[in-house]
């Protein structure tokens, strides 16, 4: 399955730096835009493949409210 994300990127000291706007914490860089796209896909895959606590036996979830300013 494929999902679409927004790649926000900029150039800093000759490097393409970018992030996925919809997924906090997914950043990468590349010497070209194509390399940045490959690296950001790799970063996304690594984060999504990490074992998360909810997959552990005995893990629980709870809905909470957060005030947004």
CHARMM-style PDB file with segment names, atoms N, HN, CA, C and O in Angstrom:
ATOM      1  N   UNK     1       0.843  -1.176   0.000  1.00  0.00      PROA
ATOM      2  CA  UNK     1       0.000   0.000   0.000  1.00  0.00      PROA
ATOM      3  C   UNK     1       0.891   1.244   0.000  1.00  0.00      PROA
ATOM      4  O   UNK     1       1.909   1.288   0.691  1.00  0.00      PROA
ATOM      5  N   UNK     2       0.505   2.233  -0.768  1.00  0.00      PROA
ATOM      6  HN  UNK     2      -0.322   2.198  -1.330  1.00  0.00      PROA
ATOM      7  CA  UNK     2       1.254   3.483  -0.820  1.00  0.00      PROA
ATOM      8  C   UNK     2       0.442   4.589  -0.172  1.00  0.00      PROA
ATOM      9  O   UNK     2      -0.780   4.641  -0.307  1.00  0.00      PROA
ATOM     10  N   UNK     3       1.140   5.480   0.539  1.00  0.00      PROA
ATOM     11  HN  UNK     3       2.133   5.437   0.649  1.00  0.00      PROA
ATOM     12  CA  UNK     3       0.527   6.673   1.120  1.00  0.00      PROA
ATOM     13  C   UNK     3       1.251   7.887   0.576  1.00  0.00      PROA
ATOM     14  O   UNK     3       2.444   7.826   0.278  1.00  0.00      PROA
ATOM     15  N   UNK     4       0.543   8.970   0.449  1.00  0.00      PROA
ATOM     16  HN  UNK     4      -0.426   9.019   0.690  1.00  0.00      PROA
ATOM     17  CA  UNK     4       1.129  10.220  -0.010  1.00  0.00      PROA
ATOM     18  C   UNK     4       1.460  11.089   1.202  1.00  0.00      PROA
ATOM     19  O   UNK     4       0.668  11.185   2.139  1.00  0.00      PROA
ATOM     20  N   UNK     5       2.628  11.715   1.177  1.00  0.00      PROA
ATOM     21  HN  UNK     5       3.271  11.637   0.415  1.00  0.00      PROA
ATOM     22  CA  UNK     5       3.046  12.643   2.209  1.00  0.00      PROA
ATOM     23  C   UNK     5       3.570  13.910   1.541  1.00  0.00      PROA
ATOM     24  O   UNK     5       3.917  13.909   0.360  1.00  0.00      PROA
ATOM     25  N   UNK     6       3.621  14.972   2.308  1.00  0.00      PROA
ATOM     26  HN  UNK     6       3.340  14.972   3.268  1.00  0.00      PROA
ATOM     27  CA  UNK     6       4.183  16.241   1.818  1.00  0.00      PROA
ATOM     28  C   UNK     6       5.633  16.331   2.255  1.00  0.00      PROA
ATOM     29  O   UNK     6       5.928  16.351   3.450  1.00  0.00      PROA
ATOM     30  N   UNK     7       6.539  16.385   1.286  1.00  0.00      PROA
ATOM     31  HN  UNK     7       6.299  16.369   0.316  1.00  0.00      PROA
ATOM     32  CA  UNK     7       7.956  16.561   1.573  1.00  0.00      PROA
ATOM     33  C   UNK     7       8.250  18.056   1.531  1.00  0.00      PROA
ATOM     34  O   UNK     7       8.212  18.673   0.466  1.00  0.00      PROA
ATOM     35  N   UNK     8       8.538  18.625   2.679  1.00  0.00      PROA
ATOM     36  HN  UNK     8       8.568  18.124   3.544  1.00  0.00      PROA
ATOM     37  CA  UNK     8       8.942  20.028   2.752  1.00  0.00      PROA
ATOM     38  C   UNK     8      10.470  20.036   2.731  1.00  0.00      PROA
ATOM     39  O   UNK     8      11.106  19.358   3.538  1.00  0.00      PROA
ATOM     40  N   UNK     9      11.058  20.798   1.814  1.00  0.00      PROA
ATOM     41  HN  UNK     9      10.542  21.349   1.158  1.00  0.00      PROA
ATOM     42  CA  UNK     9      12.521  20.784   1.729  1.00  0.00      PROA
ATOM     43  C   UNK     9      13.064  22.169   1.437  1.00  0.00      PROA
ATOM     44  O   UNK     9      12.353  23.054   0.960  1.00  0.00      PROA
ATOM     45  N   UNK    10      14.345  22.332   1.737  1.00  0.00      PROA
ATOM     46  HN  UNK    10      14.922  21.613   2.124  1.00  0.00      PROA
ATOM     47  CA  UNK    10      15.055  23.575   1.516  1.00  0.00      PROA
ATOM     48  C   UNK    10      16.521  23.232   1.273  1.00  0.00      PROA
ATOM     49  O   UNK    10      16.952  22.106   1.518  1.00  0.00      PROA
ATOM     50  N   UNK    11      17.276  24.203   0.795  1.00  0.00      PROA
ATOM     51  HN  UNK    11      16.925  25.118   0.596  1.00  0.00      PROA
ATOM     52  CA  UNK    11      18.701  23.997   0.532  1.00  0.00      PROA
ATOM     53  C   UNK    11      19.497  24.781   1.568  1.00  0.00      PROA
ATOM     54  O   UNK    11      19.258  25.968   1.789  1.00  0.00      PROA
ATOM     55  N   UNK    12      20.453  24.093   2.202  1.00  0.00      PROA
ATOM     56  HN  UNK    12      20.648  23.128   2.022  1.00  0.00      PROA
ATOM     57  CA  UNK    12      21.288  24.694   3.233  1.00  0.00      PROA
ATOM     58  C   UNK    12      22.729  24.263   2.979  1.00  0.00      PROA
ATOM     59  O   UNK    12      23.042  23.074   3.047  1.00  0.00      PROA
ATOM     60  N   UNK    13      23.598  25.214   2.690  1.00  0.00      PROA
ATOM     61  HN  UNK    13      23.344  26.180   2.635  1.00  0.00      PROA
ATOM     62  CA  UNK    13      25.012  24.926   2.390  1.00  0.00      PROA
ATOM     63  C   UNK    13      25.162  23.873   1.298  1.00  0.00      PROA
ATOM     64  O   UNK    13      26.038  23.012   1.381  1.00  0.00      PROA
ATOM     65  N   UNK    14      24.317  23.937   0.283  1.00  0.00      PROA
ATOM     66  HN  UNK    14      23.605  24.636   0.215  1.00  0.00      PROA
ATOM     67  CA  UNK    14      24.416  23.019  -0.840  1.00  0.00      PROA
ATOM     68  C   UNK    14      23.742  21.677  -0.636  1.00  0.00      PROA
ATOM     69  O   UNK    14      23.742  20.851  -1.549  1.00  0.00      PROA
ATOM     70  N   UNK    15      23.166  21.432   0.536  1.00  0.00      PROA
ATOM     71  HN  UNK    15      23.166  22.103   1.278  1.00  0.00      PROA
ATOM     72  CA  UNK    15      22.469  20.175   0.830  1.00  0.00      PROA
ATOM     73  C   UNK    15      20.964  20.391   0.775  1.00  0.00      PROA
ATOM     74  O   UNK    15      20.456  21.427   1.204  1.00  0.00      PROA
ATOM     75  N   UNK    16      20.264  19.406   0.245  1.00  0.00      PROA
ATOM     76  HN  UNK    16      20.676  18.564  -0.104  1.00  0.00      PROA
ATOM     77  CA  UNK    16      18.808  19.401   0.301  1.00  0.00      PROA
ATOM     78  C   UNK    16      18.416  18.797   1.644  1.00  0.00      PROA
ATOM     79  O   UNK    16      18.764  17.655   1.943  1.00  0.00      PROA
ATOM     80  N   UNK    17      17.696  19.561   2.447  1.00  0.00      PROA
ATOM     81  HN  UNK    17      17.413  20.490   2.204  1.00  0.00      PROA
ATOM     82  CA  UNK    17      17.248  19.133   3.765  1.00  0.00      PROA
ATOM     83  C   UNK    17      15.730  19.049   3.693  1.00  0.00      PROA
ATOM     84  O   UNK    17      15.086  19.928   3.120  1.00  0.00      PROA
ATOM     85  N   UNK    18      15.153  17.997   4.271  1.00  0.00      PROA
ATOM     86  HN  UNK    18      15.676  17.284   4.737  1.00  0.00      PROA
ATOM     87  CA  UNK    18      13.704  17.880   4.190  1.00  0.00      PROA
ATOM     88  C   UNK    18      13.085  17.119   5.338  1.00  0.00      PROA
ATOM     89  O   UNK    18      13.754  16.447   6.123  1.00  0.00      PROA
ATOM     90  N   UNK    19      11.757  17.259   5.397  1.00  0.00      PROA
ATOM     91  HN  UNK    19      11.213  17.804   4.760  1.00  0.00      PROA
ATOM     92  CA  UNK    19      10.984  16.562   6.420  1.00  0.00      PROA
ATOM     93  C   UNK    19       9.628  16.194   5.837  1.00  0.00      PROA
ATOM     94  O   UNK    19       9.139  16.827   4.901  1.00  0.00      PROA
ATOM     95  N   UNK    20       9.033  15.156   6.413  1.00  0.00      PROA
ATOM     96  HN  UNK    20       9.430  14.642   7.173  1.00  0.00      PROA
ATOM     97  CA  UNK    20       7.659  14.814   6.070  1.00  0.00      PROA
ATOM     98  C   UNK    20       6.754  15.609   6.997  1.00  0.00      PROA
ATOM     99  O   UNK    20       6.799  15.428   8.214  1.00  0.00      PROA
ATOM    100  N   UNK    21       5.936  16.485   6.436  1.00  0.00      PROA
ATOM    101  HN  UNK    21       5.900  16.632   5.448  1.00  0.00      PROA
ATOM    102  CA  UNK    21       5.119  17.371   7.254  1.00  0.00      PROA
ATOM    103  C   UNK    21       4.123  16.609   8.123  1.00  0.00      PROA
ATOM    104  O   UNK    21       3.824  17.044   9.235  1.00  0.00      PROA
ATOM    105  N   UNK    22       3.611  15.500   7.646  1.00  0.00      PROA
ATOM    106  HN  UNK    22       3.854  15.147   6.742  1.00  0.00      PROA
ATOM    107  CA  UNK    22       2.582  14.762   8.375  1.00  0.00      PROA
ATOM    108  C   UNK    22       3.134  13.854   9.473  1.00  0.00      PROA
ATOM    109  O   UNK    22       2.375  13.395  10.327  1.00  0.00      PROA
ATOM    110  N   UNK    23       4.433  13.587   9.468  1.00  0.00      PROA
ATOM    111  HN  UNK    23       5.050  13.960   8.774  1.00  0.00      PROA
ATOM    112  CA  UNK    23       5.032  12.670  10.443  1.00  0.00      PROA
ATOM    113  C   UNK    23       6.134  13.406  11.195  1.00  0.00      PROA
ATOM    114  O   UNK    23       7.240  13.541  10.671  1.00  0.00      PROA
ATOM    115  N   UNK    24       5.866  13.886  12.406  1.00  0.00      PROA
ATOM    116  HN  UNK    24       4.968  13.777  12.832  1.00  0.00      PROA
ATOM    117  CA  UNK    24       6.911  14.584  13.169  1.00  0.00      PROA
ATOM    118  C   UNK    24       8.146  13.696  13.371  1.00  0.00      PROA
ATOM    119  O   UNK    24       8.027  12.507  13.665  1.00  0.00      PROA
ATOM    120  N   UNK    25       9.302  14.280  13.212  1.00  0.00      PROA
ATOM    121  HN  UNK    25       9.399  15.246  12.973  1.00  0.00      PROA
ATOM    122  CA  UNK    25      10.535  13.546  13.474  1.00  0.00      PROA
ATOM    123  C   UNK    25      11.142  12.849  12.274  1.00  0.00      PROA
ATOM    124  O   UNK    25      12.213  12.255  12.395  1.00  0.00      PROA
ATOM    125  N   UNK    26      10.492  12.900  11.111  1.00  0.00      PROA
ATOM    126  HN  UNK    26       9.622  13.382  11.013  1.00  0.00      PROA
ATOM    127  CA  UNK    26      11.059  12.268   9.917  1.00  0.00      PROA
ATOM    128  C   UNK    26      11.782  13.358   9.116  1.00  0.00      PROA
ATOM    129  O   UNK    26      11.161  14.101   8.356  1.00  0.00      PROA
ATOM    130  N   UNK    27      13.093  13.439   9.301  1.00  0.00      PROA
ATOM    131  HN  UNK    27      13.597  12.835   9.919  1.00  0.00      PROA
ATOM    132  CA  UNK    27      13.955  14.393   8.608  1.00  0.00      PROA
ATOM    133  C   UNK    27      15.056  13.632   7.894  1.00  0.00      PROA
ATOM    134  O   UNK    27      15.411  12.525   8.296  1.00  0.00      PROA
ATOM    135  N   UNK    28      15.599  14.223   6.831  1.00  0.00      PROA
ATOM    136  HN  UNK    28      15.310  15.123   6.504  1.00  0.00      PROA
ATOM    137  CA  UNK    28      16.779  13.648   6.189  1.00  0.00      PROA
ATOM    138  C   UNK    28      17.426  14.724   5.332  1.00  0.00      PROA
ATOM    139  O   UNK    28      16.995  15.877   5.325  1.00  0.00      PROA
ATOM    140  N   UNK    29      18.474  14.325   4.605  1.00  0.00      PROA
ATOM    141  HN  UNK    29      18.824  13.388   4.610  1.00  0.00      PROA
ATOM    142  CA  UNK    29      19.190  15.234   3.727  1.00  0.00      PROA
ATOM    143  C   UNK    29      19.758  14.465   2.550  1.00  0.00      PROA
ATOM    144  O   UNK    29      19.798  13.235   2.562  1.00  0.00      PROA
ATOM    145  N   UNK    30      20.189  15.182   1.547  1.00  0.00      PROA
ATOM    146  HN  UNK    30      20.157  16.181   1.537  1.00  0.00      PROA
ATOM    147  CA  UNK    30      20.820  14.570   0.393  1.00  0.00      PROA
ATOM    148  C   UNK    30      21.540  15.617  -0.426  1.00  0.00      PROA
ATOM    149  O   UNK    30      21.243  16.807  -0.319  1.00  0.00      PROA
ATOM    150  N   UNK    31      22.479  15.186  -1.238  1.00  0.00      PROA
ATOM    151  HN  UNK    31      22.720  14.219  -1.325  1.00  0.00      PROA
ATOM    152  CA  UNK    31      23.211  16.115  -2.098  1.00  0.00      PROA
ATOM    153  C   UNK    31      22.358  16.574  -3.273  1.00  0.00      PROA
ATOM    154  O   UNK    31      22.615  17.627  -3.855  1.00  0.00      PROA
ATOM    155  N   UNK    32      21.342  15.784  -3.622  1.00  0.00      PROA
ATOM    156  HN  UNK    32      21.134  14.928  -3.149  1.00  0.00      PROA
ATOM    157  CA  UNK    32      20.400  16.138  -4.682  1.00  0.00      PROA
ATOM    158  C   UNK    32      18.987  15.916  -4.155  1.00  0.00      PROA
ATOM    159  O   UNK    32      18.797  15.267  -3.127  1.00  0.00      PROA
ATOM    160  N   UNK    33      18.000  16.456  -4.862  1.00  0.00      PROA
ATOM    161  HN  UNK    33      18.155  16.983  -5.697  1.00  0.00      PROA
ATOM    162  CA  UNK    33      16.613  16.246  -4.465  1.00  0.00      PROA
ATOM    163  C   UNK    33      16.252  14.764  -4.547  1.00  0.00      PROA
ATOM    164  O   UNK    33      15.521  14.253  -3.699  1.00  0.00      PROA
ATOM    165  N   UNK    34      16.756  14.085  -5.549  1.00  0.00      PROA
ATOM    166  HN  UNK    34      17.350  14.499  -6.238  1.00  0.00      PROA
ATOM    167  CA  UNK    34      16.491  12.654  -5.695  1.00  0.00      PROA
ATOM    168  C   UNK    34      17.067  11.864  -4.518  1.00  0.00      PROA
ATOM    169  O   UNK    34      16.424  10.947  -4.008  1.00  0.00      PROA
ATOM    170  N   UNK    35      18.280  12.223  -4.091  1.00  0.00      PROA
ATOM    171  HN  UNK    35      18.802  12.969  -4.506  1.00  0.00      PROA
ATOM    172  CA  UNK    35      18.898  11.543  -2.948  1.00  0.00      PROA
ATOM    173  C   UNK    35      18.110  11.838  -1.664  1.00  0.00      PROA
ATOM    174  O   UNK    35      17.926  10.949  -0.832  1.00  0.00      PROA
ATOM    175  N   UNK    36      17.653  13.069  -1.505  1.00  0.00      PROA
ATOM    176  HN  UNK    36      17.802  13.791  -2.181  1.00  0.00      PROA
ATOM    177  CA  UNK    36      16.827  13.405  -0.350  1.00  0.00      PROA
ATOM    178  C   UNK    36      15.566  12.555  -0.343  1.00  0.00      PROA
ATOM    179  O   UNK    36      15.192  12.024   0.703  1.00  0.00      PROA
ATOM    180  N   UNK    37      14.903  12.415  -1.484  1.00  0.00      PROA
ATOM    181  HN  UNK    37      15.206  12.846  -2.333  1.00  0.00      PROA
ATOM    182  CA  UNK    37      13.681  11.603  -1.555  1.00  0.00      PROA
ATOM    183  C   UNK    37      13.958  10.159  -1.152  1.00  0.00      PROA
ATOM    184  O   UNK    37      13.175   9.566  -0.411  1.00  0.00      PROA
ATOM    185  N   UNK    38      15.061   9.585  -1.628  1.00  0.00      PROA
ATOM    186  HN  UNK    38      15.697  10.067  -2.230  1.00  0.00      PROA
ATOM    187  CA  UNK    38      15.423   8.215  -1.250  1.00  0.00      PROA
ATOM    188  C   UNK    38      15.684   8.139   0.251  1.00  0.00      PROA
ATOM    189  O   UNK    38      15.199   7.230   0.925  1.00  0.00      PROA
ATOM    190  N   UNK    39      16.450   9.093   0.772  1.00  0.00      PROA
ATOM    191  HN  UNK    39      16.844   9.832   0.225  1.00  0.00      PROA
ATOM    192  CA  UNK    39      16.809   9.071   2.190  1.00  0.00      PROA
ATOM    193  C   UNK    39      15.596   9.286   3.087  1.00  0.00      PROA
ATOM    194  O   UNK    39      15.515   8.689   4.161  1.00  0.00      PROA
ATOM    195  N   UNK    40      14.650  10.128   2.669  1.00  0.00      PROA
ATOM    196  HN  UNK    40      14.716  10.613   1.797  1.00  0.00      PROA
ATOM    197  CA  UNK    40      13.464  10.375   3.494  1.00  0.00      PROA
ATOM    198  C   UNK    40      12.582   9.131   3.494  1.00  0.00      PROA
ATOM    199  O   UNK    40      11.945   8.827   4.503  1.00  0.00      PROA
ATOM    200  N   UNK    41      12.535   8.410   2.379  1.00  0.00      PROA
ATOM    201  HN  UNK    41      13.052   8.657   1.559  1.00  0.00      PROA
ATOM    202  CA  UNK    41      11.787   7.136   2.343  1.00  0.00      PROA
ATOM    203  C   UNK    41      12.439   6.125   3.298  1.00  0.00      PROA
ATOM    204  O   UNK    41      11.751   5.422   4.038  1.00  0.00      PROA
ATOM    205  N   UNK    42      13.773   6.067   3.268  1.00  0.00      PROA
ATOM    206  HN  UNK    42      14.332   6.639   2.667  1.00  0.00      PROA
ATOM    207  CA  UNK    42      14.487   5.162   4.175  1.00  0.00      PROA
ATOM    208  C   UNK    42      14.230   5.531   5.635  1.00  0.00      PROA
ATOM    209  O   UNK    42      14.017   4.652   6.469  1.00  0.00      PROA
ATOM    210  N   UNK    43      14.249   6.829   5.945  1.00  0.00      PROA
ATOM    211  HN  UNK    43      14.422   7.543   5.267  1.00  0.00      PROA
ATOM    212  CA  UNK    43      14.001   7.284   7.321  1.00  0.00      PROA
ATOM    213  C   UNK    43      12.594   6.898   7.754  1.00  0.00      PROA
ATOM    214  O   UNK    43      12.398   6.434   8.878  1.00  0.00      PROA
ATOM    215  N   UNK    44      11.618   7.084   6.880  1.00  0.00      PROA
ATOM    216  HN  UNK    44      11.777   7.461   5.968  1.00  0.00      PROA
ATOM    217  CA  UNK    44      10.229   6.709   7.183  1.00  0.00      PROA
ATOM    218  C   UNK    44      10.136   5.210   7.463  1.00  0.00      PROA
ATOM    219  O   UNK    44       9.515   4.791   8.440  1.00  0.00      PROA
ATOM    220  N   UNK    45      10.751   4.416   6.606  1.00  0.00      PROA
ATOM    221  HN  UNK    45      11.256   4.756   5.813  1.00  0.00      PROA
ATOM    222  CA  UNK    45      10.706   2.959   6.773  1.00  0.00      PROA
ATOM    223  C   UNK    45      11.335   2.536   8.092  1.00  0.00      PROA
ATOM    224  O   UNK    45      10.783   1.692   8.799  1.00  0.00      PROA
ATOM    225  N   UNK    46      12.486   3.115   8.431  1.00  0.00      PROA
ATOM    226  HN  UNK    46      12.934   3.801   7.857  1.00  0.00      PROA
ATOM    227  CA  UNK    46      13.158   2.755   9.688  1.00  0.00      PROA
ATOM    228  C   UNK    46      12.287   3.088  10.895  1.00  0.00      PROA
ATOM    229  O   UNK    46      12.182   2.282  11.820  1.00  0.00      PROA
ATOM    230  N   UNK    47      11.667   4.255  10.897  1.00  0.00      PROA
ATOM    231  HN  UNK    47      11.753   4.909  10.146  1.00  0.00      PROA
ATOM    232  CA  UNK    47      10.827   4.653  12.029  1.00  0.00      PROA
ATOM    233  C   UNK    47       9.597   3.760  12.122  1.00  0.00      PROA
ATOM    234  O   UNK    47       9.216   3.351  13.219  1.00  0.00      PROA
ATOM    235  N   UNK    48       8.975   3.454  10.999  1.00  0.00      PROA
ATOM    236  HN  UNK    48       9.284   3.786  10.108  1.00  0.00      PROA
ATOM    237  CA  UNK    48       7.755   2.649  11.017  1.00  0.00      PROA
ATOM    238  C   UNK    48       8.033   1.182  11.353  1.00  0.00      PROA
ATOM    239  O   UNK    48       7.140   0.484  11.833  1.00  0.00      PROA
ATOM    240  N   UNK    49       9.253   0.709  11.108  1.00  0.00      PROA
ATOM    241  HN  UNK    49       9.978   1.276  10.718  1.00  0.00      PROA
ATOM    242  CA  UNK    49       9.589  -0.680  11.419  1.00  0.00      PROA
ATOM    243  C   UNK    49      10.034  -0.875  12.860  1.00  0.00      PROA
ATOM    244  O   UNK    49      10.122  -2.008  13.331  1.00  0.00      PROA
ATOM    245  N   UNK    50      10.321   0.237  13.578  1.00  0.00      PROA
ATOM    246  HN  UNK    50      10.249   1.158  13.195  1.00  0.00      PROA
ATOM    247  CA  UNK    50      10.735   0.120  14.970  1.00  0.00      PROA
ATOM    248  C   UNK    50       9.609  -0.502  15.787  1.00  0.00      PROA
ATOM    249  O   UNK    50       8.426  -0.267  15.538  1.00  0.00      PROA
ATOM    250  N   UNK    51      10.005  -1.285  16.746  1.00  0.00      PROA
ATOM    251  HN  UNK    51      10.966  -1.476  16.948  1.00  0.00      PROA
ATOM    252  CA  UNK    51       9.028  -1.897  17.625  1.00  0.00      PROA
ATOM    253  C   UNK    51       8.482  -0.828  18.559  1.00  0.00      PROA
ATOM    254  O   UNK    51       9.245  -0.130  19.227  1.00  0.00      PROA
ATOM    255  N   UNK    52       7.167  -0.702  18.605  1.00  0.00      PROA
ATOM    256  HN  UNK    52       6.547  -1.269  18.062  1.00  0.00      PROA
ATOM    257  CA  UNK    52       6.538   0.295  19.470  1.00  0.00      PROA
ATOM    258  C   UNK    52       5.956  -0.381  20.699  1.00  0.00      PROA
ATOM    259  O   UNK    52       5.587  -1.553  20.625  1.00  0.00      PROA
ATOM    260  N   UNK    53       5.860   0.314  21.828  1.00  0.00      PROA
ATOM    261  HN  UNK    53       6.159   1.266  21.888  1.00  0.00      PROA
ATOM    262  CA  UNK    53       5.384  -0.300  23.066  1.00  0.00      PROA
ATOM    263  C   UNK    53       4.027  -0.969  22.956  1.00  0.00      PROA
ATOM    264  O   UNK    53       3.792  -1.970  23.633  1.00  0.00      PROA
ATOM    265  N   UNK    54       3.122  -0.456  22.128  1.00  0.00      PROA
ATOM    266  HN  UNK    54       3.313   0.357  21.578  1.00  0.00      PROA
ATOM    267  CA  UNK    54       1.783  -1.047  22.048  1.00  0.00      PROA
ATOM    268  C   UNK    54       1.806  -2.461  21.482  1.00  0.00      PROA
ATOM    269  O   UNK    54       0.812  -3.179  21.594  1.00  0.00      PROA
ATOM    270  N   UNK    55       2.910  -2.876  20.881  1.00  0.00      PROA
ATOM    271  HN  UNK    55       3.718  -2.293  20.790  1.00  0.00      PROA
ATOM    272  CA  UNK    55       3.015  -4.231  20.354  1.00  0.00      PROA
ATOM    273  C   UNK    55       3.469  -5.217  21.429  1.00  0.00      PROA
ATOM    274  O   UNK    55       3.488  -6.424  21.189  1.00  0.00      PROA
ATOM    275  N   UNK    56       3.830  -4.723  22.601  1.00  0.00      PROA
ATOM    276  HN  UNK    56       3.814  -3.743  22.797  1.00  0.00      PROA
ATOM    277  CA  UNK    56       4.301  -5.587  23.668  1.00  0.00      PROA
ATOM    278  C   UNK    56       3.135  -6.153  24.464  1.00  0.00      PROA
ATOM    279  O   UNK    56       2.108  -5.500  24.646  1.00  0.00      PROA
ATOM    280  N   UNK    57       3.311  -7.341  24.917  1.00  0.00      PROA
ATOM    281  HN  UNK    57       4.145  -7.872  24.769  1.00  0.00      PROA
ATOM    282  CA  UNK    57       2.298  -7.977  25.745  1.00  0.00      PROA
ATOM    283  C   UNK    57       2.072  -7.144  26.995  1.00  0.00      PROA
ATOM    284  O   UNK    57       3.027  -6.725  27.648  1.00  0.00      PROA
ATOM    285  N   UNK    58       0.827  -6.908  27.322  1.00  0.00      PROA
ATOM    286  HN  UNK    58       0.051  -7.249  26.791  1.00  0.00      PROA
ATOM    287  CA  UNK    58       0.484  -6.170  28.525  1.00  0.00      PROA
ATOM    288  C   UNK    58       0.404  -4.662  28.329  1.00  0.00      PROA
ATOM    289  O   UNK    58       0.019  -3.950  29.256  1.00  0.00      PROA
ATOM    290  N   UNK    59       0.761  -4.150  27.137  1.00  0.00      PROA
ATOM    291  HN  UNK    59       1.074  -4.729  26.385  1.00  0.00      PROA
ATOM    292  CA  UNK    59       0.681  -2.711  26.903  1.00  0.00      PROA
ATOM    293  C   UNK    59      -0.777  -2.285  26.864  1.00  0.00      PROA
ATOM    294  O   UNK    59      -1.636  -3.029  26.390  1.00  0.00      PROA
ATOM    295  N   UNK    60      -1.054  -1.083  27.366  1.00  0.00      PROA
ATOM    296  HN  UNK    60      -0.357  -0.479  27.751  1.00  0.00      PROA
ATOM    297  CA  UNK    60      -2.408  -0.559  27.392  1.00  0.00      PROA
ATOM    298  C   UNK    60      -2.436   0.813  26.740  1.00  0.00      PROA
ATOM    299  O   UNK    60      -1.400   1.466  26.611  1.00  0.00      PROA
ATOM    300  N   UNK    61      -3.605   1.246  26.335  1.00  0.00      PROA
ATOM    301  HN  UNK    61      -4.447   0.716  26.440  1.00  0.00      PROA
ATOM    302  CA  UNK    61      -3.767   2.590  25.793  1.00  0.00      PROA
ATOM    303  C   UNK    61      -4.875   3.308  26.546  1.00  0.00      PROA
ATOM    304  O   UNK    61      -5.743   2.675  27.146  1.00  0.00      PROA
ATOM    305  N   UNK    62      -4.838   4.619  26.512  1.00  0.00      PROA
ATOM    306  HN  UNK    62      -4.132   5.133  26.025  1.00  0.00      PROA
ATOM    307  CA  UNK    62      -5.848   5.427  27.185  1.00  0.00      PROA
ATOM    308  C   UNK    62      -6.005   6.721  26.405  1.00  0.00      PROA
ATOM    309  O   UNK    62      -5.012   7.337  26.019  1.00  0.00      PROA
ATOM    310  N   UNK    63      -7.243   7.138  26.171  1.00  0.00      PROA
ATOM    311  HN  UNK    63      -8.050   6.637  26.485  1.00  0.00      PROA
ATOM    312  CA  UNK    63      -7.500   8.422  25.529  1.00  0.00      PROA
ATOM    313  C   UNK    63      -7.298   9.528  26.545  1.00  0.00      PROA
ATOM    314  O   UNK    63      -7.736   9.429  27.692  1.00  0.00      PROA
ATOM    315  N   UNK    64      -6.620  10.595  26.103  1.00  0.00      PROA
ATOM    316  HN  UNK    64      -6.264  10.676  25.172  1.00  0.00      PROA
ATOM    317  CA  UNK    64      -6.414  11.750  26.971  1.00  0.00      PROA
ATOM    318  C   UNK    64      -6.750  13.021  26.195  1.00  0.00      PROA
ATOM    319  O   UNK    64      -6.760  13.016  24.964  1.00  0.00      PROA
ATOM    320  N   UNK    65      -7.020  14.096  26.906  1.00  0.00      PROA
ATOM    321  HN  UNK    65      -7.011  14.100  27.906  1.00  0.00      PROA
ATOM    322  CA  UNK    65      -7.276  15.398  26.290  1.00  0.00      PROA
ATOM    323  C   UNK    65      -6.043  16.263  26.460  1.00  0.00      PROA
ATOM    324  O   UNK    65      -5.354  16.193  27.478  1.00  0.00      PROA
ATOM    325  N   UNK    66      -5.769  17.090  25.440  1.00  0.00      PROA
ATOM    326  HN  UNK    66      -6.329  17.147  24.613  1.00  0.00      PROA
ATOM    327  CA  UNK    66      -4.639  18.002  25.475  1.00  0.00      PROA
ATOM    328  C   UNK    66      -5.143  19.363  25.023  1.00  0.00      PROA
ATOM    329  O   UNK    66      -5.770  19.469  23.969  1.00  0.00      PROA
ATOM    330  N   UNK    67      -4.878  20.412  25.808  1.00  0.00      PROA
ATOM    331  HN  UNK    67      -4.369  20.325  26.665  1.00  0.00      PROA
ATOM    332  CA  UNK    67      -5.246  21.769  25.421  1.00  0.00      PROA
ATOM    333  C   UNK    67      -4.300  22.235  24.322  1.00  0.00      PROA
ATOM    334  O   UNK    67      -3.081  22.154  24.468  1.00  0.00      PROA
ATOM    335  N   UNK    68      -4.865  22.720  23.227  1.00  0.00      PROA
ATOM    336  HN  UNK    68      -5.856  22.785  23.108  1.00  0.00      PROA
ATOM    337  CA  UNK    68      -4.085  23.203  22.094  1.00  0.00      PROA
ATOM    338  C   UNK    68      -4.205  24.711  22.059  1.00  0.00      PROA
ATOM    339  O   UNK    68      -5.310  25.254  22.038  1.00  0.00      PROA
ATOM    340  N   UNK    69      -3.064  25.389  22.054  1.00  0.00      PROA
ATOM    341  HN  UNK    69      -2.167  24.947  22.071  1.00  0.00      PROA
ATOM    342  CA  UNK    69      -3.053  26.858  22.059  1.00  0.00      PROA
ATOM    343  C   UNK    69      -3.029  27.378  20.645  1.00  0.00      PROA
ATOM    344  OT1 UNK    69      -3.017  28.591  20.434  1.00  0.00      PROA
TER     345      UNK     69
END
